[in-house]
Amino acid sequence: MRSPFTQHELRPLEGNPTVIWDDGDGFVKLAATMSETAVLLTEIGDSSVHKSKGTDKLGDMARESSSDLSDAAVRYEGTGTALRTYADALRTAQNWLDLHLDEVERAERDYQSALDEKEAADRNQASIDHQWPWEDEPTQADKEAASGAVDAANTSLTGAKADRDAQWRSFDHVFGAWSDAYDDAVEGVQKAMDTADNGDGFWGFVDDLLTVISVVLIVLTIVALIIGAPFTGLLAGVLLGLTLLSLGLTALKYLDGRATLGDVGLAALGLLPFGIGRVLSKGVPALGAVLSGGRGVVTSVIRAGLPRVRLFHPSTWATPFQWLAAPIRSMSNLPRPGLFVNPLRTIVNGGPEVQQMQRFLTTMHNSQWGTNPAVQQFIAQTASHFPSSLVSRLNAVNWLGSTSLNVYGSITAPW
């Protein structure tokens, strides 16, 4: 069944808008991560702090990788935006068809039935108006009935045609909007490729992106060893996202016969640190929880040591203000630990935050409240969650193995 105006076929539209939108949104978010990573790499390359750490080579690699990653971000952001826009248009069209497709079919069938009735009424009237010599002369009632049937058929046809035309024009509008959105999506993806200017063929782009990812993973692994919270979560997210992207692209190459199963296995092994890291760090509190908990304990100790307010003892009148100022006093005496950490300690601890927690606990122990039983209990309970010697060894194997895989992937990647 086709539109009488545009010849568009009346049919359900293929595609899952939710899946398309999620894919597009994933591309946009990945592009944002790539852009943020590119900025971070640029900062690493330009930072005098990192150079003072003896990482000149790291800075050079970061600057060289930043541009390629920015181009990839442009391509993914443009592609993702185009897919999300198309998904919305597809969902709108499908929702309309779900509600009105049967109505359009009914209107077309009613119109065709009205046409048949009109033709039958016209034939009947013609047979009455033109008699054969051997036929009986029709009565006046027969003539009036035939004329009435024609009038009724004309009225029914007019109404059916108006309903049918309105339904088809609504369909054509929805179908046209979807068709335009599809064309815009194709154009948007092509524009993203042209703007990024990294489209030397799809598989060439994939190879280049895998090379960039492998280098970036090495760089960020080094950065993750020397930078603690609050950047730990961001770096972990970037590392996981890029590792998943590397695995996905390698699997795509394998399905097309451009990579071996061993390549896919190596890419999958890159995810191993994230799974092992969760197991090995089970029970270790977050740095923020330790900071707030430690300061809360000290605040309670400070308040517990304040004298009771007594009306006739002026020296106690300041107690309410000291009670209110206790959190500020606790925070000033227990500052947040430094940003940079010892990379060797990071490896055995499984992450930089543990080292920052250890620093904070040392500050608590050396403070004027360090001998208080509540403070000592908090320090002991928190320290009990830190990695044991066995877990420390596993962490070292975990980190070094992951880094070796990334280095191997960078060496063997196509240049």
Stockholm file with secondary structure:
# STOCKHOLM 1.0

chainA/1-415         MRSPFTQHELRPLEGNPTVIWDDGDGFVKLAATMSETAVLLTEIGDSSVHKSKGTDKLGDMARESSSDLSDAAVRYEGTGTALRTYADALRTAQNWLDLHLDEVERAERDYQSALDEKEAADRNQASIDHQWPWEDEPTQADKEAASGAVDAANTSLTGAKADRDAQWRSFDHVFGAWSDAYDDAVEGVQKAMDTADNGDGFWGFVDDLLTVISVVLIVLTIVALIIGAPFTGLLAGVLLGLTLLSLGLTALKYLDGRATLGDVGLAALGLLPFGIGRVLSKGVPALGAVLSGGRGVVTSVIRAGLPRVRLFHPSTWATPFQWLAAPIRSMSNLPRPGLFVNPLRTIVNGGPEVQQMQRFLTTMHNSQWGTNPAVQQFIAQTASHFPSSLVSRLNAVNWLGSTSLNVYGSITAPW
#=GR chainA/1-415 SS CBCTTTCCBCCCCCSCHHHHHHHHHHHHHHHHHHHHHHHHHHHHHHCHHHHHTTCHHHHHHHHHHHHHHHHHHHHHHHHHHHHHHHHHHHHHHHHHHHHHHHHHHHHHHHHHHHHHHHHHHHHHHHHHHSCCTTSCCCCHHHHHHHHHHHHHHHHHHHHHHHHHHHHHHHHHHHHHHHHHHHHHHHHHHHHHHHHHTCCSSHHHHHHHHHHHHHHHHHHHHHHHHHBCTTSHHHHHHHHHHHHHHHHHHHHHHHHTTSSCHHHHHHHHHTTHHHHHHHHHTTTCCCHHHHHHHHHHHHHHHHHHTSCCCCTTCGGGTTHHHHHHHHHHHHHHHSCCCCSBCCHHHHHHHTSHHHHHHHHHHHHHHHSTTTTSHHHHHHHHHHHTTSCCHHHHHHHHHHHHHHHHHHHHHHHHSCC
#=GC SS_cons         CBCTTTCCBCCCCCSCHHHHHHHHHHHHHHHHHHHHHHHHHHHHHHCHHHHHTTCHHHHHHHHHHHHHHHHHHHHHHHHHHHHHHHHHHHHHHHHHHHHHHHHHHHHHHHHHHHHHHHHHHHHHHHHHHSCCTTSCCCCHHHHHHHHHHHHHHHHHHHHHHHHHHHHHHHHHHHHHHHHHHHHHHHHHHHHHHHHHTCCSSHHHHHHHHHHHHHHHHHHHHHHHHHBCTTSHHHHHHHHHHHHHHHHHHHHHHHHTTSSCHHHHHHHHHTTHHHHHHHHHTTTCCCHHHHHHHHHHHHHHHHHHTSCCCCTTCGGGTTHHHHHHHHHHHHHHHSCCCCSBCCHHHHHHHTSHHHHHHHHHHHHHHHSTTTTSHHHHHHHHHHHTTSCCHHHHHHHHHHHHHHHHHHHHHHHHSCC
//
